């Protein structure tokens, strides 16, 4: 690369100059250099240049770049740029480089080991891999490090990397040759190394190697060898503690099938229990990393052997006690989380009737665990009882603690299930009483001493809420009167009390005598400036209204006054919760009262909307208006009176009054997407909630939807169209035929508008519209197949779907694929629609679909294959293969031919003719069989092929070429 920025050839000086440019602050030059280096990495020259740099450069960054580039070349370009006869020379060059870098830098050495491992996988004629590597690297100390690195990366690359150009059969054979056939030799190498010197016995690389090979070597072989002693001893050495702990944990995990590993477990158990004194020693030394490592070992053993622990609790009790000790001694709460999965899994067994004896024997363990957790739940203490910032301003640490408490809360629930909720709540009750007896008299209006000891049991009680039987009449009646006396001047205590009340509203609904004191505590909590208290109070208010709505009916008028007064004071999420709450109460009132109650509650909201709309000139004000509109949806969802057919619905009567206001707001803010979406959401829920009762509003609603989409090109207008199509079609017996016909005509007009937009703009500019359009079409195809399939729009809709498959975003691609899969069923014997809807037209519809596939199917096959190999998000693979399977079911011979032509369009060098031919031969074998299960195997073949292709080629290097999707054009 010349100094003036002009690209030169790929000689070593130019590469090094480009790397130097990458460190500069000139972004323009950096972009040129990055492009230059990217082209270099794809070129054939990169082979010799990278090796030259590794042979001659003394700069670590250049060496690492060259080693990484060489790894990429071997992974992706070996089959297309290096002849088989040149492979031994390449191998020998890498071995020489490994010898050179055996002493470091470690990063370069590891990359070269990966290079050699990937080469070994692909170089199928190289049968003596291990002897060659060991012999070439020699027997000095530096070479040992290099050999260990190679041994570690080899199984990782074989089993996890696999982006290489080998067939599944060749890869399986090579896996056997490199791993299974070498396992015994590797174990002996590691044993010989482990006993060679004291330093070797505690080398972290040794343990990393053992860990890497444990998938390939029977675990009993390692456990019954000197390697286990090395691992156990490694836990006593600071240098090797982490690697040894990971290794021993993996050894335990490999014995998870306890019935197959009884003897190995019996060997491991006493060796692991030998480590228990280390728990206290590491805790006393305040060695946090060491305590975490040793806890992880015990947790891995417990997780792996939980079944046999439940079977033999007495024999394995020392291991359970060791885990309990890990929890108790973890003062900084850094290691305890490793034990949580164990307590959960143990709970799963102990709560089964079959393990009732173990449950009785281990009940005291869970009782002690609850005591430990209650202590760990406490906020850090402070000399100042008014100090609420207990993390020295470290918000990240505070957030970490809060998240951790919720994990502990889950483990508390596990303990509840083992011990019984009453015993757990008794512990909470005792903790509250202890605080009241010890510190209650010292609490004042300005300070609450040792509030942490009171807040922790409140949090625990909140965590147990879902476990409590709402009919409990023993412990909770004693606790609840204490909670309404919780000091309100401490923010964290008040927050905790509110959250408890909100969690126990189902219990309160069954014990109405306790309702008013709790509800008043919640209502009074709104008179605060604390945003956290406000959010908690709003959430608690919602739960009271939802769960106790029948008890609060007598207060529905007073609630409106409170709701109207407090609403503007709340943050937006709390407004939503308050609104959902009051709407729930209205929803259970007498039908004859609902119209006036909606007016009472919603008229002030509508007035707020009009006021905001008149003053919303900037984006912030418009967003606030959109959020206010959203509040109406809660009333629409909750206030749904049951009315006999033909009777006027009082809720719909009210929303008819509101409809012009919403329409005017929509017209005035048609260019602001959040407002469009909120108005459409309101209308969509009207259709879903009131269904055919919405008939009086259908005509004006359809008009607004058509105008709105044409003006805004936003998919939200299609949401409502879809709801109308679905809700009215599902209630056909209550829908006039002319209304159904008008609904379909409205749908066709909307579809025509969408197709025009898709013709004007590329799919990448319309992902949301495409997603909403094809979700609408799924409903249209299901409810109106007899109209949609013969329609002139049917073919352009299909073509637009193929065009949409070029996107790389999951939602629109998934929607298009779902539509195509449903569509393909109409070309076979089992269409997605019901027999009543299709009736005698089935054969006619099937012929139309088959004719469409004969003319357009090749494009569908090409784009689906391109997606599965290159562009689809991973979650779209099953639907993509489902589309291809549907094509093979309907047109097997034609689809095979189209697939063959698609394979020829793949970028040069990415698939060999032999691979393509092998796939097509196998597919033909399957489709020629009369066994339908063989046709299912075609889907497996395609998934395996596309997965292999995708592993090799993460992304096309020069675009999709002939696989690029054709641009959709619509002339309708």
N, C-alpha and C positions, 0 to 999 in steps of 0.2 A: 504494500500500500504506500503510494508516494506521499510525500509530506504535504503536497497541495490538495490532497483529498481525492485524487484520481485513482481509481482502482487499478492495481497492478496484478501480476500473476500470483499464484499461491506458493511462492517461495517462502522459506523460513523467515527472512528479514521482514517481509511484508506482513506475515502473520503476527510476528512479535510487535511490529509497529502498530498494527490494528488493536492489539491487546493494550498497548500503552495508551492509545487514543481513548479506549473505553474507560480509563481512569480520569480522563480530563473532564473539565466542566462544560465543554462545548457540546451542547445537545445535538446540534446538526451534524457535527463530525462523529459523535457517538452513534447516531443512527446509521451513517454511512458505514462506519466500522462494524456495527452489529450485522448489517446486511451482508457485508463482505465476509465476515466470519461464518455466517449462516450458509452462504454459498460454498465456502471452503469446506465446511463439514459435510456437505453433500457430494463433493467432488471426488474423483478417483485419486487426485493428487494428495488428498488428505492422508492416505495410507503411508506414503513415504515421508511426507512432511512431519506428521505427528511422531513417527519413530525417530526421525532426525532430531526433532526438538528434545525428545526424551533422552537421546544419546548425548546431546551436546549442551543443552541449556542448564544453567545453574540456578535459574530463578524458579522458586516454588510455584508461583502462579502459572507460569508458562508450562511447567511440567504437569500440573494438575489439569490444565486445559487440554493438553495433548493426550493425557491418559483418558480423560473423559470422552474426548472426540474419538479416540481409538475404540473405546467401549461401544459407542454408538455405531461406528462403522461395522464392527463385528456383529452387533445385534441386528442391524437393518440391511447392510449392504454386502455381507459376506457372499451370499449365494449369487448375487448379480454382478459383483465387481472383482471377485477373486476366483481363479480357476482351482479346481480340486488339486491339481499338481503343485500349486503354490502354497497350499495349506501347511505342509510340514515346515517350510521356510518361515512362514509367519509365526507358527508355534515356537520355533527355535528363537526367533527374535524376541518374542515376549518373555521366554524363559531367561534370556540374557539380560533383558531389562529388569526382570524381577530380581535377579542376582545383584544387579547394580543398585536397585532401590530397596534391597532387603533391610537395610538399616534405617530407612525412612527417606523422605517424609512419609508418615503412615498413610495419609490420605491418598498419595500417589500409589503406594504399594497396594493398598486395598483395591483401587481402581484397576490396577494391572492384574491382580488376582481375579477380579470379576471378568476382565477381558479373557483370561486364560480359561476360566470356567465356561463362559459362553462359547468360546471356540471349541472346547472339549465336547460340549453338547452337540454341536453341529458337525464336528469332524468325526464322522462315524467309523472311519478306518483306524482311528487312534484307540486302541484297545487297552494299552497299559498306561493309563493316565497317571495313577498314583506313583508307581515306580519311576516313571519318567520325571515327574515333578520333584520327587524327593531326591533322586540321583542328581538332577541338574542343579538343584539349589545347594546341595552339600550339607555338612553337618555342624557348621559353626552356629553360634548363638543367634546372630542376626538372621540366618537362614531358617532357624526354628520359628521365629516370629512370622516369617513369610509363609512357611508351610502351614502353620496354624491358621493364618488368614485365608489361605486357599482352601483348606479343609472346611473352614467355617462358611465361606461363600458358596461352595459348590452345591450343597443341597438346597440352599436358598434360591440359587439361580435356576436349578433344575425344576424345583417344585413351585416357585412363586413368580419368577420372571417370565419365562416362556414366551418372549415376543419373537421367537426365532422361526426361521422358514423350514420347519419340519412338519411332516404329516403327524396326525395323532398317533398312528401306529409306530412310526419311526421314533417319535418322542417317547412313547411308552417303552420301547425297546432300549433306547439310550438311557432312560431313567433306571431301568433294571441294571444295565451294564455299569453305570457310574455310581449308583448308590447301593442297591441291594447286594451286588456282587463284591463291593468293596467294603461293606460295613464291618466285617470281621477284621479286615486288615487295618481299617481306621481305628477301631477300638484298641488293637494291639499297639499301634503307633502312639496313641494317646497314653496308654498305660506306660509304655517305655519312656515317654517324655515325662510323665508325672513322677516317676521314681528316679529320674536321672539326676536331679539336684533339688535342694530345698527351695531354691527360687522358682524352679519350674513347677513345683507342686502347688505354689500359690499364684501362679501366673493367671491373671484374668482371662487371657486368650485361651488357655486350656479349658476353662469352664464355658466360655462362649462356644468353643468347638463342640464340647459334649452336648450342650444345649441344641446346637444346630443339627447334630446327628441323631438326636433322640427319637425323631420320627422314623428314622431308618433302622435303628438298632433296637432290638427287643430290650425293654427297660430292665428286665431281670439280668441281662448280661452286664449292664452298667452297675446295677446295685450289688451284684455278686462279684465285682472286680475291685481292684485297688482304687478305682476311680471314685467310689463312694467315699472312701476315707479322705481322698484329696479334697472332695467337695465339702465334706463336713469340716475338715481342718481349714479350708479356705474361708469359712465363716468367722474364724477367729482372727483373721488378718485384715487390717483396715484396707489394704490395697486391693484385696480380692473379694471383700465382703459382698459388694453389690452383685458381681458376676456370679459368685458362688450361690448366693440366695436365689437369683433368677434360675440358675441351673437346677438347684434342689427343688424349687417350685415346679419346674417343668417335669422333673422326674416324678414328683407326686401326681401331677396332672396326667401323666402317661399311665398311671395305675387307676384311673377313674372307673374302669370296668372292674369293680372290686372282686367279682366272682372269678374272674380270670387271673387275678393278681394277688390272691390271698397270701401266698408265701412271700412275695415281694413286699407286701404291706407289713407283714409281721417282721420282716428284716428292717424295714425303714422306720417303723414306729419307735422303737427304743433309741435309735440313732437321732431321731428328730427331738425326742423328749430330753436327750442329753443337752440340748440347746437351751432348755428353759431357764437355767440360771443366768443366761445372757440377757434375758429380758430386764431383770432388775439392775444388772451391771450397766447396761446401756442407758437405762433410764436415770440411774444415779450419776452417770457421766454426762448426762444431757446430750448424748450422741443421737440426735434426731434421725439422721440418715440411717444409722445402724439399727435403731429401734424400728424404723419403717421396714428395713430389709428383713429383720428377724420376724416381725409380725406377718410380713408377706409369706414367709416360709410356712408358719403355722396355719395361716389362712388358706394357702394352697393345699396343704395336707388336709385340713378340715373340709374344704370344698370337695376335694377329690374323694374322700372317704366317708362322706356324710351318710350314705346308705348303710355302711357297716357300723357306723357310730350308732345309728338308730337301732340296728340289730343287736349290738353288743355294747350298750352304754357304759356298763361297768368297766369293761376292758379298756375302752377308749376315753374314759372320763379324764385321765390326766391330760390328754390333748385338748379337750374342751376347756379344762381349767386353765391351761396355758393360754388359750385364746382369750379367756376372761381376764387373765392377768395382763395380757397385752393391752386390753381396753382400759383396765384400771390404772396402769402406770403411764399411760400416754397423756401426760399433763397438758401438752401443747396441742392435742387433738390432731396430730399429723399422721398417725398410723392407724387409728381405730377404724377408719373407713374401709381398710382392707378386710376387716372381719365381717362387714355387713352382709355380703352375699352368703357367707357361711350361716349366719343366724337365720337368714331367710330360708335357705335350703333345709336346714335342720327343722325349722318350724313346719315346712311343708310335709315332712315325714311325721313329726311328733303329733300333728293334729289329725292323723289318720287313726282309725280305731285299731288297726293292726299293731300300731306302735305305742299303745296306751301305757305299757309297762315302762318303756323308755321315757315317756313323757313324765311319769311320776318320778322317775329317778333323776331327771334333769330339770325338774321344775325349779329347784332352788338355784340352779345356774341362771335361769332367766330372771328370777327374782333379784339376784345380785346384779345382773346386767341392767335391770331397770334402775337400781340405785346408782350405778355408775353413770348411766346416761343422764339421769336427773342432775347429777353434778356437772357433767360435761355441757349440759344445756345452758348453764349459767353464763351470763355476760361476764367479762373480766371485772374484777372488783376495783374500787377506787376509794381513796381517802375522803373524797368529797361526795356526799350522798346525792347531791344535785347534778353531778357530772354525768352527762348522757353520751358524750363523745369519748368512748372508752378505747378507741383504737388510734389515738393521737393523730386524728385527721386522715388516717389511711383508709380511704373509702373502699379500695380494692380488698383490703384485709377484712373490713366489716362485711362486705358483700359475700366474701368467701365464708365467713362465719355463719351468715344467715342461710346460705345454701346448705352448709354442712348440717345445720340444725334440722333442716327438712329431711335430710338423709337419716339422721338419728331418729326423727319422728317416725319414719317408715320402720325402723328396727324396733321402736317402741310398740308399734302395731303388731309386729311379729311376736313380741313378748306377750302382748295382750292375748293373742290367739292361743298361746301355749298355757299361760297361767290362768287366764280368765280375766275379763274386763274388771270385775269387781275388785280383785286383788290389786290390779294396777291402779285403779281409781282410789283405792284405799291408801296407797302410797302417796298419791297426789294430795289427798285429803290430809294425811298426816303431815306432809311438808308444809301445807298452808297453815294448819293449826300450829305447827312448831314456829313458823315465822310470827304468827299473831301473838303467841305466848311470849316469844323472845323479844320481838322488836315492835309489835303492834302499838304498844303504849307510847313508844318513842316517836311515832310518825306525827308530823305536824303539817300545817298548811303549806309549808315551804320546803320540807325535806322528808324523804322516806328512807330510813336507814336500811342498808343491806337489801335493797329492793330486788337485787339479782336472785336472791334465794326464794323470793315469792314469784317472780316472773317466770322462772324455769318450770315449776310445776304447772303454771297456767299454760305455757307453751305445750308441755307434755299432754295436758288434758285436751287441748285443741287438736293435737296430733291423733289422739285416740277417738276423736268424735265419731267417726264412721263405724267404729267397732261397738259402740254402746247401743244396747237394746233400748228402743224408745219407750219401752214399758218398765224400765228399771225404776224401782221405788225404794232402793236401799241407800246407796251412796250419794247419788246426785241430789236428792232432796236435802241432804246435809251440806253439800258443797255450794249449791246455787245461792242460798241466802248469804253465804260468805262473800261470794264474788261481787254482788251488787254493793258491797261495802268496800271494795278495793279503792284505795286512795286515787282520786281523779287528778291530783296535781302532778303526778309522775306520768309523763307521756308514754313511756314503754309499758308501764303497768296498765294504764287505761287501754292502750292498744291491745295488749294481751287479753284483757277481760272482754273487750268488744269482740275479738276474734273467737273467743270461746263461746260467747252467747250466739254468735252467728253460726257456729258449727253445730250447736245443739238445738237448733230450732225445731227439728222433728220431734225430739224428746219434749220440748216445751209445748208443742201443739197437742201432745198427749197428756200434758200436765198443765192445764190452763191457769191454775192458781199461781204459777210462777211467771206468767207472761208479762203482766203489767210492770213489775219492778225492772225486769230485764229490758223491755221495750223502752221504758222511760230512760233507763241508763243510756241506751243507744241514742234516743232522740236528744237528750241533753248534751251528748257528746258533739253534736253539730255546732254548738256554741264555742268554737275554738278556732284559733288561727293555724293550727297544725294541719298541714296537708295530709300527713300520714294518718292522723286521727280521722280526718274527714273521709279519706278513702276507706278506712276500716269501718266507719259508721255507716257509710253508704252501702257497703257490701253486707254488713249485718242487717241493715234495714231491709234490703232486698230479700234476704233469706227469711226474715220474720214475715214479710208480706207474702212470700211464695208459700211457705210451709204452714203459716198460721192464718191464711187469708180468710178462712171461714170464721175465725175468732175475731178478726179485725173489721168485719163487715159493718158493725155498728159505728165504727169510727171513720167511715169512708169520707164523710164531708169534712171532718176535722183534718184528715190526712191531706186533703186537697189544699187546704190553707197552708199547712206546714210545707207541703211539696212546692207550692208556688213561691213561698217566701225563701226557701233554702236553695232552690234550683240554681240560680245564677251565681251562687257562692261556690259551687262545686267544680272540680276539674271534670273534663268531658267524660272519662270512663265512669266516674261516680254518678254523673247525670244519667247515663244509660242504666246503671244499676237501680237508682232510685225510681226511674220511670218504669223499668220492668217490674219493680215491686208494687207500685201503686196500680199498674195495669192488671196485675194478678188479682188484686183485691176487687177491682171493678168487674173482672171476668167471672166472678162467682155471685154477683148480685142478681136480683130479679131481672128477667128479660125486659119487663116494662119500664125499668129504671135506667136501662143502659144508654139510651139516647141522651137523656138529660145529664147522666154522669159523664159521658164522653164530651158533651158540650162544656160541662163544668171544668173538666181537666184539660181538654185539648184546645178550647177556644183561646185561653191565654197563650198556649204554645203557638197557635196559628198567628195570633197577634204579634208575638215576638218575631215570627218568621217574616211577616210583612214589614215590621219595623227594621229588621236587619237587612232585608232585601233592598229597602229604600236607601240604605246608607253604606252598603257593601261595595266599596270601590277598589280596595286593594285585595291581594290574594289572601291575606290573613283573615280579613272580614268575610270573604267568600267561603273560606274553609269553615269558619265558625257557623256560617249560615247552613252549610252542608251538614255539619254535625247536629245542628238543631233540627233539621228535617228528619234526620235518622231517628230521633226520639219517637216520632209518630209510629214507626214500625212496631214498637213494643205494644202499643195499644191495639194495633191491627192484629198482632199475633196472639194476644192474651184475651181480648174482648171479642169472643166468637160465639154469639148466642145460637143455640139450636132452634131452628125454625122449621115448621112443616112446609112442604113444597107449596109454592105459590104465595106464601105469606111474605109481607114486607119485612126485610131484615133491618132492625133499628141501627145496627152498626153501619151497614151500607148506606142507609138514609143519611147518617151523619157525614160519611166520607164523600157523598155526593156534594155536600155543601163545601167541603174542603177542596175538592178536585179543581175548581177554577183557580184557586189560589196557587196550588202546586203547578198548574199549567202555565200560569203567568210567570212564576219564578223560573220555570224551565225555559220559557221563551226568552226571558231577559238574560239568562246566564247559560245559553246553549253552548257557548264556547268554553265553559269551565267544567272540566270533566268530573270533579268530585260532586258538584251539584247535580249534574246529569245522572250520575250513578245513584245518588241518594234518592232522588225523586223516583227513578226507575225501581229502586229497591222497595220503596213504599208501595208503588203500584203492583209490583210482582207479589208482595205478600198479601195485598188485597185479593188478588186472584186466587192465591193458594189458600187463604183463610176462608173466604166467603164463596168460592167456586161459582156455581150457577146463579147464586144470588147477585153476582156482579153483572148480570145481563143488562140492566139499565145503563151501566157505564161503558159497555163494550164498544159501542160506536165512537164516542168521543175519545176513549182510550186508544183505540186502534189508530184513529186519526193523528193523535199526538205522537204515537210511537213511530208512525211512518214519517211524519214531518221531522221528528227529532233525529232519526237515524240519517235521513237525507242531509240534514244540516250539519250534524256533528261527526258522522261516520264512527260512532262509538258502539261497542258491542253490548253495552248495558241495555239498549233498546231491544236487542234480541233476547235478553233474559226474559223480559216480560212477554214477548211474543211466544216464547217457548212455554211459559207458564199457562198462557191462554190456550195454546194448542193442546197441552196435556190435560189441564183440569177440565176443559169442556168436553174433550174426547172421552175422558174416563166416566163421564156422567151422561152418556148419550141418551139414556131414556128420559132425562130431564131437559134435554136440549132440543129445541126446534130444528128441523132439518135445514131450514133456510139460514139459521144462525150458524150451524156447522159449515154450510157452504160458504158463507161470508167469511168465516174464520179462515178457511183454507185459501180463499181468494186473497185475503189480507196477508197470509203467510207467503203466497207466491209473489206478491208485490214487494214484500220485504226481501225475499230471496233474490229477486231481480236486482234490487238496489245494491245488495251486497256483492253480487257477481260483477256489477259494473265497477264498484270500488276495487275489487280484486283484480279486475282487468286494467285499471288505471295505475295501481300501485303494486310493487313487488311484495311477496309474502313477508319479507323481513320487516316491512313497515306496518304490517297488520296482524301481528301475532294474536292479540286479544280478540280482534274481530273474527279471525279464523276460528279460534277456539269456541267462541260463543255461537258462531254460525253453524259449525258442525255438531255442536251439542243440540242446537235447535233442530237440525236436520235428522238427528237420531230419533227425536220425538216425531217429526213429520213422517219419517219412513215407518215408524211403528204404528202410528194412528191413521195415516192416510196413504198406505202403500198403493192402493188402487188408483189414487190420483197422482201421486208424485212420480211413480215409475213410468207411466205413459207420457208424462209431461214433457214439453220441449226443454224444460230446465234440467231434466235428469242428466243428460250428457254433459253440459257445461259444469254442473255441480260436481260430477265425477272428475272431470279434467281439472277443476280448481283444487279438488282434494289431492290429486297427484302432485300438483304444483306446490301445495302446502307441505308435502312430505320433505321438501328440501330444507325446511327450517331446522334449527338445532335447539329449539326450546321444547321442553317436554309437553306442556299443556296443549298447544295447538296441534302438535303432531299426534298426540294421544287421541284427541278428539276426532281428527280426520281418520285415523286408523280404526277407531271404534265405529265410525260411520261406514267405512269401507267393509269392515267385517260383517256388520249387520246387512249391508247391501248384498254381499256375496251369498248370504243365506237364501236370498230370493232367487238365485240362480240354481239352487239345489232343491232337495225334497223337504227340507225343514226350515221354512222361512221364519224370521224373528217375529213377525206379526201373528196375531191369533187367526185361527181358521175362520171365525165369524167375520173378520174384517176383509179377509182375502177371498174366501169362498171360491166360486167358480172361476174367478179371474186368475187363479194361481198359475195355470199353464201359460196363459198369455203373458203374465208378468215374468215368468221364468224365461220365456223366449226373448223378451225385450232385454233382460239382464244379460243373457248369453250373447245376444247380438252386440251389445255394448262392449262386453269383455273381448269378443273376437276382434273388434276394431280398435279398442283402446287398451287391451290387457297388457301388451308388451311394454307400454309406458309405465303401467302400474308395477309390473315385475321389476323393471329396470330401476325405478325410483325407490321401491321398497328394499331391493338388494343394496342399492347405494346407501340408503339410510342405515341398514343393519351393519354394513361393513365400515361405514365412515362417519355418518352425520347424526344418527339417532342418539338421543340420550338413552342411557342404559335401561331405564324403566319402560322404554317403548319397544324393546326387543320382543317380548312375548306377543304383543299385538302385531308387530311386523311379521313374525313367523306365522301368526294366525292368518293374516291376509294371504301369504304365499300358500299356506295349506289349503285355504279356501279356493284359490285359483287351481291348485292341483286336483282338487276334488271335482271341480266343474269342467276344466279343460286340461286334462293331464298332459296330453301329447303337445299341445300348443304351448303350455306353460314351460315344459321342459325345453322346447326349442327356444323360447324367448329367454329363458335362463342362460342357455348356452351362448346366445348372442350378447347378453349382458356381460358374461364373463370375458368376452373378447374386448369389451370396452374398458376393462380395468387398466389403470396406469401401467405402462410397460414395466416388466420385471417384478411386479408385485405378486403374480401368481404364475406358476409354470404351466405349460400346456398339459403336462401329465397330471397335475393336481386338479385342474379344471375338468379334464376328461374323466378322472377317477370319480369325482363328485357326480357328474352327469350319468355315468354308468350305474352307479349305485342307486340314483334316483329312478332311472328307467327300470331297474330290477324291482324296486318297491312298487311302482305304479302299475306294472304289468301283472302284479299279483292280485288275486281277487280278495285277499285278506285285508280288511279295512285297517287292522292294526299296523300293517306294513306301510299304508299311506301315512299313518301317524309318524312312522319312522322317518319319513321325508322331512318332516318338521325338525326332527332331531338332527338329521344330516345338515340341514341348512343352518341351524343354530350353531352347530359345532364348527362348520366351515367359516361362518361370518365371525364367530368369536376368535378363531385362530387368526383370521385375516386382521381383525382389529387389534389383537395382541401385537402383531408384527408392525402394523402401520397405524400409529396413533392418530395421524392426520395426513391427508394427502399433501405432498410437497409442492405441487404446482397446480392446485385446483382439481376439480373433479373431471375435467376433460369431457369425454363423451357422456359421462354420467351426470353432467349438469342437468337440472330440471328445465324443461321447456317453459318459457314464459306463458302464463295463461292469458288468453284473449277471449272476450265475450262481446258479441255483437247484438245481443238482445236488448 
